[in-house]
């Protein structure tokens, strides 16, 4: 699942994000969602989140649902 819809992303999910400095290369960073920063319901480049590590980026893949 891609990360373009805010309703698909939940606190505690394992996701892959692209950090601002990695946008050109497309390198992904894996982590757990701490905060959802994008307010709009949909964003074509991915919903912006903060990981538990403090890193901020746009969700490219949702890897795991916290309810699983």
C-alpha positions in Angstrom: 0.0 0.0 0.0 1.4 3.4 -0.9 1.3 6.3 1.6 -0.8 8.9 -0.3 -4.0 8.6 1.8 -3.9 9.9 5.4 -6.7 7.4 6.5 -4.4 4.5 5.6 -1.7 5.6 8.0 -1.9 5.0 11.8 0.4 5.8 14.8 2.5 2.7 15.5 2.7 1.4 11.9 5.9 0.3 10.3 6.5 2.3 7.2 9.2 3.2 4.6 9.6 6.9 4.2 11.8 9.1 1.9 13.7 11.8 3.8 13.9 15.2 2.2 17.7 14.8 1.7 17.0 11.4 0.0 14.3 12.6 -2.5 16.8 12.7 -5.4 18.1 9.2 -4.8 14.8 7.7 -3.6 16.6 6.0 -0.6 14.0 4.7 1.9 14.2 4.8 5.7 12.2 2.2 7.7 10.6 3.2 11.0 7.5 3.4 13.2 5.1 6.3 12.9 5.1 8.6 15.9 3.1 11.6 14.4 1.2 12.2 11.2 2.1 15.7 10.1 0.1 16.2 6.9 -3.4 17.6 7.6 -5.0 17.0 4.1 -6.7 13.6 3.5 -4.6 12.9 0.4 -1.1 14.0 -0.8 0.2 12.9 -4.2 3.8 12.6 -3.0 3.0 10.8 0.3 1.7 11.8 3.7 4.4 13.4 5.8 5.1 11.7 9.2 7.6 11.8 12.0 9.1 8.4 13.0 9.9 7.4 16.6 13.5 8.2 15.8 12.5 11.8 15.1 13.2 11.5 11.3 10.6 13.3 9.1 9.7 12.2 5.6 6.9 11.2 3.2 5.4 7.7 3.4 6.2 5.6 0.3 5.2 2.1 1.6 3.1 0.9 4.5 4.8 -2.3 5.8 2.8 -3.4 8.8 -0.5 -2.5 10.4 -0.3 -2.0 14.2 -3.4 -4.2 14.8 -1.7 -7.2 13.2 
